Amino acid sequence: MTPNPQRVVVLGGGILGVSTAVHLLREGVTVTLVSESELASGATGRSLSWLNSAGARTDPYHRLRTLGIDRYRTLFAQNPDQDWLRFDGGLFWDSPGQATATEERHQHEKSHGYDSLLLKPEQIAEVTPNIEATAVEDVAVFNPGEGWVSLPHLVDHLMEEFDARGGELLTGAGRSSLEVVDGRATGVRTADGTLHTADAVVVACGAATPSVVAEHGVKIDNGSPVSMLVVTEPVEHGVQAVLNTPRAALRPNPGNTLAADHDWYEASIVEHEDGSFTIPDEVVQELLDEASALVAGTPHLTANNWKIGYKPIPGDGEPVFGELERIPGCFVAFTHSGATLGLIGGELLAGEVATGEKHPLLETFRPERFER
């Protein structure tokens, strides 16, 4: 691996790029952070950011996600009074008639020690407030250790340290590219042609990451779908848990607002030639009506804003972390669980960049698996 780089350029102004940049600064590395637009303007700014390792996944992925939650708990202990990071649990239920599948989900979680409660509708109020119990027809699973984070607020928090440690920030750089000389990453070239040289480069561009490295013959399968996050106007709702339900996913958000998303309306999203997206207003309101039905008293919810774009998901669903064998000096970070892995992913990848030593926790997530 690349030994002890002195200067690193991080390409990507989302949570993984910012987190990696801050952890590199902590290692004493000189860092330039390059963002196509403003910080958190991509997937980081439209993530439900549910902190969890619920359901079924591979053991290495589950282990990494639980460590990701651990890092957030440390941050929460240091900042218990802020309103953008909370640990009030997560509540899941499936479509009517899927009670057996929900029970199997609960048993799987219990089998590897994940805190999980199987509840009847009338028991939900005992563990979390202001949920409309009649919305649950069968059973639900409550995971007390889960939480949520507002990633734009977290990025602001991390950037305070970035600035204090002397990091260099370049926003509005446009579509930037990886510079490779003699087979080795040597920097990043921004849209205006400016070259920012470096001993190593970290590519953390969300759903665009595979296309950045594909220009140099590296294959990373991309399964990123188009998604939308809606933030409501302020409303008295009393919800504390993150809700994952058949027709709406919902969580509290700073300012007494709610954040909602799902996937049933993906076909209603239109992508235009200029890269922008639109969706009918009535579809946005339909999502909020579905969300309202989950909240006790069914408060009327109206949208303050909604953001649409590609949700980063590698082709096989597993995270992608590490140095490219084909391009020494180029490291990638690409994952669906950008919120849950935001802190731990940046920490482990920065450690690899700074020391040249591969971390065993990232062993199964190397990008070369797509080449094979």
DRENDRENTOR-621140 format. One record per residue (C-alpha): residue number from 1; chain; x negated, y, z. Coordinates in Angstrom, 1 decimal. Each point is the difference from the previous one (the first is absolute). Last residue first. Layout:
r i = NUM; ch = A; X = X; Y = Y; Z = Z
...
This chain:
r i = 372; ch = A; X = 13.1; Y = -11.0; Z = -10.1
r i = 371; ch = A; X = -0.1; Y = 3.7; Z = -0.9
r i = 370; ch = A; X = 3.0; Y = 0.7; Z = 2.3
r i = 369; ch = A; X = -1.9; Y = -1.5; Z = 3.0
r i = 368; ch = A; X = -2.8; Y = 2.4; Z = -0.7
r i = 367; ch = A; X = 1.8; Y = 2.8; Z = 1.9
r i = 366; ch = A; X = -0.9; Y = -1.4; Z = 3.4
r i = 365; ch = A; X = 2.9; Y = -0.5; Z = 2.4
r i = 364; ch = A; X = -0.9; Y = -3.4; Z = 1.4
r i = 363; ch = A; X = -3.3; Y = 1.2; Z = 1.6
r i = 362; ch = A; X = 1.4; Y = 3.3; Z = 1.5
r i = 361; ch = A; X = 0.0; Y = -1.2; Z = 3.6
r i = 360; ch = A; X = -3.5; Y = -1.4; Z = -0.5
r i = 359; ch = A; X = -1.5; Y = 3.5; Z = -0.5
r i = 358; ch = A; X = -2.6; Y = 0.3; Z = -2.7
r i = 357; ch = A; X = -3.2; Y = 1.8; Z = 0.9
r i = 356; ch = A; X = -1.3; Y = 2.9; Z = -2.1
r i = 355; ch = A; X = 0.0; Y = 2.1; Z = 3.2
r i = 354; ch = A; X = 1.8; Y = 3.2; Z = -1.1
r i = 353; ch = A; X = 2.2; Y = -1.4; Z = -2.7
r i = 352; ch = A; X = 1.0; Y = -3.1; Z = 2.0
r i = 351; ch = A; X = 0.7; Y = 2.0; Z = 3.1
r i = 350; ch = A; X = 2.1; Y = 2.4; Z = -2.1
r i = 349; ch = A; X = 2.0; Y = -3.0; Z = -1.2
r i = 348; ch = A; X = 0.6; Y = -1.2; Z = 3.5
r i = 347; ch = A; X = 1.1; Y = 3.4; Z = 1.4
r i = 346; ch = A; X = 2.1; Y = 1.1; Z = -2.9
r i = 345; ch = A; X = 1.9; Y = -3.3; Z = 0.0
r i = 344; ch = A; X = 0.5; Y = 0.1; Z = 3.8
r i = 343; ch = A; X = 1.5; Y = 3.5; Z = -0.2
r i = 342; ch = A; X = 2.2; Y = -0.2; Z = -3.0
r i = 341; ch = A; X = 0.8; Y = -3.7; Z = 0.3
r i = 340; ch = A; X = 3.5; Y = 0.5; Z = 1.3
r i = 339; ch = A; X = 0.6; Y = 3.0; Z = -2.2
r i = 338; ch = A; X = -1.6; Y = -1.3; Z = -3.1
r i = 337; ch = A; X = 1.8; Y = -3.4; Z = 0.2
r i = 336; ch = A; X = 0.3; Y = -0.4; Z = -3.8
r i = 335; ch = A; X = -3.8; Y = 0.0; Z = -0.5
r i = 334; ch = A; X = -2.8; Y = 1.5; Z = -2.0
r i = 333; ch = A; X = -3.4; Y = 1.0; Z = 1.4
r i = 332; ch = A; X = -2.9; Y = -0.3; Z = -2.4
r i = 331; ch = A; X = -3.8; Y = 0.3; Z = 0.3
r i = 330; ch = A; X = -2.4; Y = 1.0; Z = -2.8
r i = 329; ch = A; X = -3.7; Y = -0.1; Z = 0.8
r i = 328; ch = A; X = -0.6; Y = -3.1; Z = -2.0
r i = 327; ch = A; X = 2.3; Y = -0.2; Z = -3.0
r i = 326; ch = A; X = 0.7; Y = -3.6; Z = -1.1
r i = 325; ch = A; X = -0.1; Y = -1.3; Z = 3.5
r i = 324; ch = A; X = 2.5; Y = 2.7; Z = 1.1
r i = 323; ch = A; X = -0.4; Y = 1.0; Z = 3.6
r i = 322; ch = A; X = 2.9; Y = -0.7; Z = 2.4
r i = 321; ch = A; X = 3.7; Y = 0.0; Z = 0.7
r i = 320; ch = A; X = 3.1; Y = -1.3; Z = -1.8
r i = 319; ch = A; X = 3.0; Y = -0.8; Z = 2.1
r i = 318; ch = A; X = 2.3; Y = -2.9; Z = -0.8
r i = 317; ch = A; X = 3.2; Y = 0.3; Z = -2.0
r i = 316; ch = A; X = -1.3; Y = -2.2; Z = -2.9
r i = 315; ch = A; X = 0.2; Y = 2.9; Z = -2.6
r i = 314; ch = A; X = -1.2; Y = 2.6; Z = 2.4
r i = 313; ch = A; X = 2.8; Y = 2.3; Z = 1.3
r i = 312; ch = A; X = -0.3; Y = 3.8; Z = 0.0
r i = 311; ch = A; X = 3.5; Y = 1.7; Z = -0.1
r i = 310; ch = A; X = 0.3; Y = 2.0; Z = -3.2
r i = 309; ch = A; X = 1.9; Y = 3.2; Z = 0.2
r i = 308; ch = A; X = 3.1; Y = 1.8; Z = 1.2
r i = 307; ch = A; X = 0.4; Y = 2.7; Z = 2.7
r i = 306; ch = A; X = 3.3; Y = 1.0; Z = 1.6
r i = 305; ch = A; X = 0.9; Y = 3.2; Z = 1.8
r i = 304; ch = A; X = 2.4; Y = 1.5; Z = 2.6
r i = 303; ch = A; X = 2.5; Y = -2.7; Z = -0.7
r i = 302; ch = A; X = 3.4; Y = -0.1; Z = 1.8
r i = 301; ch = A; X = 1.1; Y = -2.4; Z = 2.7
r i = 300; ch = A; X = 3.5; Y = 0.0; Z = 1.5
r i = 299; ch = A; X = -0.2; Y = -1.7; Z = 3.4
r i = 298; ch = A; X = 1.2; Y = -3.6; Z = 0.2
r i = 297; ch = A; X = 0.9; Y = 0.1; Z = 3.7
r i = 296; ch = A; X = -2.7; Y = -2.6; Z = 0.8
r i = 295; ch = A; X = -2.5; Y = 0.0; Z = -2.9
r i = 294; ch = A; X = -0.1; Y = -2.9; Z = -2.5
r i = 293; ch = A; X = 2.9; Y = 1.3; Z = -2.1
r i = 292; ch = A; X = -1.9; Y = 3.3; Z = -0.4
r i = 291; ch = A; X = -2.8; Y = -1.8; Z = -1.8
r i = 290; ch = A; X = 2.4; Y = -1.4; Z = -2.6
r i = 289; ch = A; X = 1.4; Y = 3.5; Z = -0.4
r i = 288; ch = A; X = -3.5; Y = 1.3; Z = -0.4
r i = 287; ch = A; X = -0.7; Y = -2.5; Z = -2.8
r i = 286; ch = A; X = 3.2; Y = 1.0; Z = -1.7
r i = 285; ch = A; X = -1.0; Y = 3.6; Z = 0.3
r i = 284; ch = A; X = -3.2; Y = -0.6; Z = -1.9
r i = 283; ch = A; X = 1.9; Y = -2.0; Z = -2.6
r i = 282; ch = A; X = 2.4; Y = 3.0; Z = -0.4
r i = 281; ch = A; X = -2.8; Y = 2.3; Z = -0.7
r i = 280; ch = A; X = -1.0; Y = -2.0; Z = -3.0
r i = 279; ch = A; X = -3.7; Y = -1.0; Z = -0.1
r i = 278; ch = A; X = -2.9; Y = 1.8; Z = -1.6
r i = 277; ch = A; X = -3.7; Y = -0.7; Z = -0.4
r i = 276; ch = A; X = -3.0; Y = 1.9; Z = -1.3
r i = 275; ch = A; X = -2.9; Y = -1.5; Z = -2.0
r i = 274; ch = A; X = 0.2; Y = 2.5; Z = -2.9
r i = 273; ch = A; X = 1.7; Y = -2.6; Z = -2.2
r i = 272; ch = A; X = 2.8; Y = -0.5; Z = 2.4
r i = 271; ch = A; X = 0.7; Y = -2.8; Z = 2.6
r i = 270; ch = A; X = 3.7; Y = -0.6; Z = 0.7
r i = 269; ch = A; X = 1.1; Y = -1.4; Z = 3.4
r i = 268; ch = A; X = 3.4; Y = -1.8; Z = -0.1
r i = 267; ch = A; X = -1.6; Y = -3.4; Z = -0.5
r i = 266; ch = A; X = -1.8; Y = 0.4; Z = 3.3
r i = 265; ch = A; X = 3.3; Y = 0.5; Z = 1.9
r i = 264; ch = A; X = 0.0; Y = -3.3; Z = 1.9
r i = 263; ch = A; X = -3.6; Y = 0.6; Z = 1.4
r i = 262; ch = A; X = 0.4; Y = 1.7; Z = 3.3
r i = 261; ch = A; X = -0.8; Y = 3.4; Z = 1.7
r i = 260; ch = A; X = 0.9; Y = 2.3; Z = 2.9
r i = 259; ch = A; X = -1.6; Y = 2.6; Z = 2.2
r i = 258; ch = A; X = 2.0; Y = 1.7; Z = 2.7
r i = 257; ch = A; X = -0.2; Y = 3.5; Z = 1.5
r i = 256; ch = A; X = -0.3; Y = 1.2; Z = 3.6
r i = 255; ch = A; X = -3.0; Y = 2.2; Z = -1.0
r i = 254; ch = A; X = -2.4; Y = -2.9; Z = -0.4
r i = 253; ch = A; X = 1.4; Y = -3.2; Z = -1.5
r i = 252; ch = A; X = 2.1; Y = -2.9; Z = 1.3
r i = 251; ch = A; X = 0.2; Y = -3.1; Z = -2.1
r i = 250; ch = A; X = 2.2; Y = -1.6; Z = -2.6
r i = 249; ch = A; X = 0.0; Y = -2.8; Z = -2.5
r i = 248; ch = A; X = 3.2; Y = -0.3; Z = -1.9
r i = 247; ch = A; X = 2.3; Y = -2.6; Z = -1.7
r i = 246; ch = A; X = -1.0; Y = -3.4; Z = 1.4
r i = 245; ch = A; X = -1.6; Y = 1.4; Z = 3.2
r i = 244; ch = A; X = -3.4; Y = 1.0; Z = 1.3
r i = 243; ch = A; X = 0.5; Y = 2.5; Z = 2.9
r i = 242; ch = A; X = -2.9; Y = 1.7; Z = 1.8
r i = 241; ch = A; X = 1.0; Y = 0.6; Z = 3.6
r i = 240; ch = A; X = 0.8; Y = 3.2; Z = 1.8
r i = 239; ch = A; X = 3.4; Y = 1.2; Z = -1.4
r i = 238; ch = A; X = 1.7; Y = 2.8; Z = 2.1
r i = 237; ch = A; X = 1.6; Y = 1.5; Z = -3.2
r i = 236; ch = A; X = 0.5; Y = 3.7; Z = 0.5
r i = 235; ch = A; X = -0.8; Y = 1.3; Z = -3.5
r i = 234; ch = A; X = -2.7; Y = 2.0; Z = -1.7
r i = 233; ch = A; X = 0.2; Y = -0.2; Z = -3.8
r i = 232; ch = A; X = -1.0; Y = -3.3; Z = -1.3
r i = 231; ch = A; X = -3.2; Y = -1.4; Z = -1.5
r i = 230; ch = A; X = 0.3; Y = -2.3; Z = -3.0
r i = 229; ch = A; X = -2.8; Y = -2.3; Z = -1.1
r i = 228; ch = A; X = 0.0; Y = -1.4; Z = -3.5
r i = 227; ch = A; X = -1.7; Y = -3.0; Z = -1.7
r i = 226; ch = A; X = -1.5; Y = -1.0; Z = -3.4
r i = 225; ch = A; X = -1.6; Y = -3.4; Z = 0.1
r i = 224; ch = A; X = -3.7; Y = -0.8; Z = 0.4
r i = 223; ch = A; X = -0.9; Y = -3.5; Z = -1.0
r i = 222; ch = A; X = -3.6; Y = 0.7; Z = -1.2
r i = 221; ch = A; X = -2.5; Y = -2.7; Z = -0.6
r i = 220; ch = A; X = -3.6; Y = 1.2; Z = 0.5
r i = 219; ch = A; X = -2.2; Y = -0.6; Z = -3.0
r i = 218; ch = A; X = -3.3; Y = 1.8; Z = -0.4
r i = 217; ch = A; X = -1.2; Y = 0.9; Z = -3.5
r i = 216; ch = A; X = -1.2; Y = 3.5; Z = 0.7
r i = 215; ch = A; X = 3.2; Y = 1.9; Z = -0.9
r i = 214; ch = A; X = 1.8; Y = -2.7; Z = 2.0
r i = 213; ch = A; X = -1.6; Y = 1.6; Z = 3.1
r i = 212; ch = A; X = 2.2; Y = 3.1; Z = -0.2
r i = 211; ch = A; X = 3.0; Y = -1.9; Z = -1.3
r i = 210; ch = A; X = 0.0; Y = -2.4; Z = 3.0
r i = 209; ch = A; X = -0.1; Y = 2.9; Z = 2.5
r i = 208; ch = A; X = 2.9; Y = 1.9; Z = -1.5
r i = 207; ch = A; X = 2.5; Y = -1.6; Z = 2.4
r i = 206; ch = A; X = -1.7; Y = 1.5; Z = 3.0
r i = 205; ch = A; X = -3.1; Y = 2.0; Z = -1.0
r i = 204; ch = A; X = -2.5; Y = -1.4; Z = 2.5
r i = 203; ch = A; X = -3.2; Y = -0.2; Z = -2.0
r i = 202; ch = A; X = -3.0; Y = 0.2; Z = 2.3
r i = 201; ch = A; X = -3.2; Y = 1.1; Z = -1.7
r i = 200; ch = A; X = -3.6; Y = -0.6; Z = 0.9
r i = 199; ch = A; X = -3.4; Y = 1.8; Z = -0.2
r i = 198; ch = A; X = 1.8; Y = 3.1; Z = -1.2
r i = 197; ch = A; X = 0.3; Y = 2.5; Z = -2.8
r i = 196; ch = A; X = 2.9; Y = 2.3; Z = -0.5
r i = 195; ch = A; X = 0.3; Y = 0.6; Z = -3.7
r i = 194; ch = A; X = 2.1; Y = 2.9; Z = -1.3
r i = 193; ch = A; X = 1.8; Y = -0.7; Z = -3.2
r i = 192; ch = A; X = 3.1; Y = 2.0; Z = 0.7
r i = 191; ch = A; X = 2.0; Y = -3.2; Z = 0.8
r i = 190; ch = A; X = -2.5; Y = -1.0; Z = 2.7
r i = 189; ch = A; X = -3.0; Y = -2.3; Z = -0.5
r i = 188; ch = A; X = -0.7; Y = -2.3; Z = 2.9
r i = 187; ch = A; X = -3.4; Y = -1.3; Z = 1.1
r i = 186; ch = A; X = -2.9; Y = -2.4; Z = -0.7
r i = 185; ch = A; X = 1.7; Y = -3.4; Z = -0.2
r i = 184; ch = A; X = -2.5; Y = -2.6; Z = -1.4
r i = 183; ch = A; X = 0.0; Y = -1.8; Z = -3.3
r i = 182; ch = A; X = -2.8; Y = 2.0; Z = -1.5
r i = 181; ch = A; X = 1.9; Y = 3.2; Z = 0.7
r i = 180; ch = A; X = 3.7; Y = -0.1; Z = 1.2
r i = 179; ch = A; X = 2.1; Y = 3.1; Z = 0.6
r i = 178; ch = A; X = 3.5; Y = -0.7; Z = 1.4
r i = 177; ch = A; X = 2.7; Y = 2.2; Z = -1.4
r i = 176; ch = A; X = 2.1; Y = 2.9; Z = 1.2
r i = 175; ch = A; X = 3.6; Y = 0.9; Z = -1.1
r i = 174; ch = A; X = 0.4; Y = 3.5; Z = 1.5
r i = 173; ch = A; X = -2.4; Y = 1.5; Z = 2.5
r i = 172; ch = A; X = 2.8; Y = 1.9; Z = 1.8
r i = 171; ch = A; X = -1.7; Y = -0.6; Z = 3.4
r i = 170; ch = A; X = -3.7; Y = -0.1; Z = 0.7
r i = 169; ch = A; X = -1.0; Y = -0.5; Z = 3.7
r i = 168; ch = A; X = -3.5; Y = 0.0; Z = 1.4
r i = 167; ch = A; X = -0.4; Y = -1.7; Z = 3.4
r i = 166; ch = A; X = -1.8; Y = 2.0; Z = 2.7
r i = 165; ch = A; X = 0.8; Y = -2.0; Z = 3.1
r i = 164; ch = A; X = 2.6; Y = 2.6; Z = 1.2
r i = 163; ch = A; X = 1.6; Y = 0.0; Z = -3.4
r i = 162; ch = A; X = 0.5; Y = -3.8; Z = 0.0
r i = 161; ch = A; X = 1.1; Y = 0.1; Z = 3.6
r i = 160; ch = A; X = 2.8; Y = 2.5; Z = -0.8
r i = 159; ch = A; X = 0.6; Y = -2.1; Z = -3.1
r i = 158; ch = A; X = 1.0; Y = -3.0; Z = 2.1
r i = 157; ch = A; X = 2.9; Y = 1.9; Z = 1.6
r i = 156; ch = A; X = 1.2; Y = 1.4; Z = -3.3
r i = 155; ch = A; X = -0.1; Y = -3.5; Z = -1.5
r i = 154; ch = A; X = 2.0; Y = -1.3; Z = 3.0
r i = 153; ch = A; X = 2.6; Y = 2.7; Z = -0.5
r i = 152; ch = A; X = 0.3; Y = -1.0; Z = -3.7
r i = 151; ch = A; X = 0.2; Y = -3.7; Z = 1.1
r i = 150; ch = A; X = 3.0; Y = 0.4; Z = 2.2
r i = 149; ch = A; X = -0.5; Y = -3.1; Z = 2.2
r i = 148; ch = A; X = 2.3; Y = -2.9; Z = 1.0
r i = 147; ch = A; X = 0.2; Y = -2.6; Z = 2.6
r i = 146; ch = A; X = 0.0; Y = -3.7; Z = 0.8
r i = 145; ch = A; X = -0.7; Y = -1.7; Z = 3.4
r i = 144; ch = A; X = 3.7; Y = -0.6; Z = 0.9
r i = 143; ch = A; X = 0.8; Y = -2.2; Z = -3.1
r i = 142; ch = A; X = 3.7; Y = -0.4; Z = -0.1
r i = 141; ch = A; X = 1.5; Y = -2.7; Z = -2.3
r i = 140; ch = A; X = 3.7; Y = 0.2; Z = -0.9
r i = 139; ch = A; X = 2.9; Y = -2.5; Z = -0.1
r i = 138; ch = A; X = 3.1; Y = -0.4; Z = -2.1
r i = 137; ch = A; X = 2.3; Y = 2.9; Z = -1.1
r i = 136; ch = A; X = -2.2; Y = 2.9; Z = 0.9
r i = 135; ch = A; X = 1.6; Y = 3.4; Z = -1.0
r i = 134; ch = A; X = 2.4; Y = -0.4; Z = 2.8
r i = 133; ch = A; X = -2.8; Y = 0.7; Z = 2.5
r i = 132; ch = A; X = -0.4; Y = 3.6; Z = -1.2
r i = 131; ch = A; X = -3.4; Y = 0.7; Z = 1.6
r i = 130; ch = A; X = -0.3; Y = 2.9; Z = 2.4
r i = 129; ch = A; X = -2.4; Y = -1.5; Z = 2.5
r i = 128; ch = A; X = -2.6; Y = -2.8; Z = 0.1
r i = 127; ch = A; X = -0.4; Y = -3.1; Z = 2.1
r i = 126; ch = A; X = 3.3; Y = -0.5; Z = 1.9
r i = 125; ch = A; X = 2.0; Y = 1.7; Z = -2.9
r i = 124; ch = A; X = -1.0; Y = -2.9; Z = -2.3
r i = 123; ch = A; X = 1.7; Y = -2.7; Z = 2.2
r i = 122; ch = A; X = 3.5; Y = 0.5; Z = -1.5
r i = 121; ch = A; X = -1.3; Y = -0.8; Z = -3.5
r i = 120; ch = A; X = -1.6; Y = -3.3; Z = 1.1
r i = 119; ch = A; X = -3.7; Y = 0.2; Z = 0.5
r i = 118; ch = A; X = -3.2; Y = -2.0; Z = -0.8
r i = 117; ch = A; X = -2.9; Y = 1.6; Z = 1.8
r i = 116; ch = A; X = -3.6; Y = 0.1; Z = -1.4
r i = 115; ch = A; X = -3.4; Y = 0.9; Z = 1.4
r i = 114; ch = A; X = -2.4; Y = -1.6; Z = -2.5
r i = 113; ch = A; X = -1.7; Y = -3.0; Z = 1.7
r i = 112; ch = A; X = -0.8; Y = -2.1; Z = -3.0
r i = 111; ch = A; X = 3.0; Y = -2.3; Z = 0.3
r i = 110; ch = A; X = 2.3; Y = 2.8; Z = 1.3
r i = 109; ch = A; X = -0.2; Y = 1.7; Z = -3.4
r i = 108; ch = A; X = 0.8; Y = -3.2; Z = -1.8
r i = 107; ch = A; X = 2.9; Y = -0.7; Z = 2.3
r i = 106; ch = A; X = 1.5; Y = 3.5; Z = -0.6
r i = 105; ch = A; X = -0.3; Y = -0.4; Z = -3.8
r i = 104; ch = A; X = 1.6; Y = -3.4; Z = 0.3
r i = 103; ch = A; X = 2.9; Y = 1.6; Z = 1.9
r i = 102; ch = A; X = 0.4; Y = 2.6; Z = -2.7
r i = 101; ch = A; X = 0.0; Y = -2.6; Z = -2.7
r i = 100; ch = A; X = 2.7; Y = -2.0; Z = 1.9
r i = 99; ch = A; X = 2.1; Y = 3.2; Z = 0.5
r i = 98; ch = A; X = 0.0; Y = 0.7; Z = -3.7
r i = 97; ch = A; X = 3.8; Y = -0.1; Z = -0.5
r i = 96; ch = A; X = 0.4; Y = 3.8; Z = 0.1
r i = 95; ch = A; X = -3.1; Y = 1.8; Z = -1.3
r i = 94; ch = A; X = -3.1; Y = 0.2; Z = 2.2
r i = 93; ch = A; X = -0.8; Y = 1.8; Z = 3.3
r i = 92; ch = A; X = -3.1; Y = 1.7; Z = 1.3
r i = 91; ch = A; X = -0.6; Y = 2.3; Z = 2.9
r i = 90; ch = A; X = -3.4; Y = 1.6; Z = 0.7
r i = 89; ch = A; X = -1.4; Y = 1.2; Z = 3.4
r i = 88; ch = A; X = -0.3; Y = 3.3; Z = 1.8
r i = 87; ch = A; X = -3.7; Y = 0.7; Z = -0.7
r i = 86; ch = A; X = -0.2; Y = 3.5; Z = -1.2
r i = 85; ch = A; X = -2.4; Y = 2.2; Z = -2.1
r i = 84; ch = A; X = 1.1; Y = 3.3; Z = -1.4
r i = 83; ch = A; X = 1.6; Y = 1.7; Z = 3.1
r i = 82; ch = A; X = -3.2; Y = 0.7; Z = 2.0
r i = 81; ch = A; X = 0.1; Y = -0.4; Z = 3.7
r i = 80; ch = A; X = -2.0; Y = -3.3; Z = 0.4
r i = 79; ch = A; X = -3.1; Y = 1.2; Z = -1.8
r i = 78; ch = A; X = -3.0; Y = -2.1; Z = 1.3
r i = 77; ch = A; X = 2.3; Y = -3.0; Z = 0.8
r i = 76; ch = A; X = 1.5; Y = 0.4; Z = -3.4
r i = 75; ch = A; X = -3.4; Y = -0.1; Z = -1.7
r i = 74; ch = A; X = -0.8; Y = -3.2; Z = 1.9
r i = 73; ch = A; X = 3.4; Y = -1.4; Z = -1.0
r i = 72; ch = A; X = -0.7; Y = 0.9; Z = -3.6
r i = 71; ch = A; X = -3.2; Y = -2.0; Z = 0.1
r i = 70; ch = A; X = 1.8; Y = -3.0; Z = 1.4
r i = 69; ch = A; X = 2.6; Y = 0.2; Z = -2.8
r i = 68; ch = A; X = -2.8; Y = -0.4; Z = -2.5
r i = 67; ch = A; X = -1.3; Y = -2.9; Z = 2.0
r i = 66; ch = A; X = 3.4; Y = -1.7; Z = -0.4
r i = 65; ch = A; X = -0.1; Y = 0.7; Z = -3.7
r i = 64; ch = A; X = -3.5; Y = -1.5; Z = -0.4
r i = 63; ch = A; X = 1.0; Y = -3.2; Z = 1.8
r i = 62; ch = A; X = 3.2; Y = -0.3; Z = -2.0
r i = 61; ch = A; X = -2.0; Y = 0.4; Z = -3.3
r i = 60; ch = A; X = -2.5; Y = -2.7; Z = 1.2
r i = 59; ch = A; X = 2.9; Y = -2.3; Z = 1.0
r i = 58; ch = A; X = 1.8; Y = 0.3; Z = -3.3
r i = 57; ch = A; X = 3.5; Y = 1.6; Z = 0.1
r i = 56; ch = A; X = 3.4; Y = -0.7; Z = 1.5
r i = 55; ch = A; X = 2.3; Y = 2.5; Z = 1.8
r i = 54; ch = A; X = -1.2; Y = 2.9; Z = 2.1
r i = 53; ch = A; X = -3.5; Y = 1.5; Z = 0.0
r i = 52; ch = A; X = 1.1; Y = 3.5; Z = 0.8
r i = 51; ch = A; X = -0.5; Y = 3.7; Z = -0.1
r i = 50; ch = A; X = 2.8; Y = 1.4; Z = -2.2
r i = 49; ch = A; X = -1.4; Y = 2.7; Z = -2.1
r i = 48; ch = A; X = 3.2; Y = 0.9; Z = -2.0
r i = 47; ch = A; X = -2.5; Y = 1.3; Z = -2.5
r i = 46; ch = A; X = 0.6; Y = 3.1; Z = -2.2
r i = 45; ch = A; X = -2.9; Y = 2.3; Z = 0.8
r i = 44; ch = A; X = -2.5; Y = -2.8; Z = 0.2
r i = 43; ch = A; X = 1.2; Y = -1.2; Z = -3.4
r i = 42; ch = A; X = -1.3; Y = 3.2; Z = -1.7
r i = 41; ch = A; X = -0.2; Y = 3.5; Z = 1.3
r i = 40; ch = A; X = -1.8; Y = -0.9; Z = 3.2
r i = 39; ch = A; X = -2.8; Y = 2.5; Z = -0.6
r i = 38; ch = A; X = 0.7; Y = 2.4; Z = -2.9
r i = 37; ch = A; X = -0.6; Y = -1.0; Z = -3.6
r i = 36; ch = A; X = -2.5; Y = -2.4; Z = -1.5
r i = 35; ch = A; X = -1.9; Y = -0.3; Z = 3.3
r i = 34; ch = A; X = -3.8; Y = -0.1; Z = 0.4
r i = 33; ch = A; X = -1.5; Y = -0.5; Z = 3.5
r i = 32; ch = A; X = -3.7; Y = 0.8; Z = 0.1
r i = 31; ch = A; X = -1.9; Y = -1.8; Z = 2.8
r i = 30; ch = A; X = -3.5; Y = 0.2; Z = 1.6
r i = 29; ch = A; X = -0.4; Y = -3.2; Z = 2.1
r i = 28; ch = A; X = -0.6; Y = 0.2; Z = 3.8
r i = 27; ch = A; X = 2.0; Y = -3.0; Z = 0.8
r i = 26; ch = A; X = 2.8; Y = 2.2; Z = 1.4
r i = 25; ch = A; X = 0.1; Y = 1.7; Z = -3.4
r i = 24; ch = A; X = 0.6; Y = -3.4; Z = -1.6
r i = 23; ch = A; X = 2.9; Y = -0.6; Z = 2.4
r i = 22; ch = A; X = 1.5; Y = 3.4; Z = -1.0
r i = 21; ch = A; X = -0.4; Y = -0.8; Z = -3.7
r i = 20; ch = A; X = 1.5; Y = -3.5; Z = 0.3
r i = 19; ch = A; X = 3.1; Y = 1.5; Z = 1.9
r i = 18; ch = A; X = 0.4; Y = 2.7; Z = -2.7
r i = 17; ch = A; X = -0.2; Y = -2.4; Z = -2.9
r i = 16; ch = A; X = 2.3; Y = -2.6; Z = 1.6
r i = 15; ch = A; X = 2.5; Y = 2.6; Z = 1.1
r i = 14; ch = A; X = 0.3; Y = 1.7; Z = -3.3
r i = 13; ch = A; X = -2.4; Y = 2.5; Z = -1.6
r i = 12; ch = A; X = -1.7; Y = -2.4; Z = -2.4
r i = 11; ch = A; X = -3.6; Y = -0.2; Z = -1.3
r i = 10; ch = A; X = -2.5; Y = -0.2; Z = 2.8
r i = 9; ch = A; X = -3.5; Y = 1.3; Z = -1.0
r i = 8; ch = A; X = -2.8; Y = -1.4; Z = 2.1
r i = 7; ch = A; X = -3.4; Y = 1.5; Z = 0.9
r i = 6; ch = A; X = -2.7; Y = -1.6; Z = 2.1
r i = 5; ch = A; X = 0.6; Y = -3.6; Z = -1.1
r i = 4; ch = A; X = -1.3; Y = -2.6; Z = 2.4
r i = 3; ch = A; X = -0.5; Y = -3.1; Z = -2.2
r i = 2; ch = A; X = 2.4; Y = -0.8; Z = -2.8
r i = 1; ch = A; X = 0.9; Y = -3.7; Z = 0.3
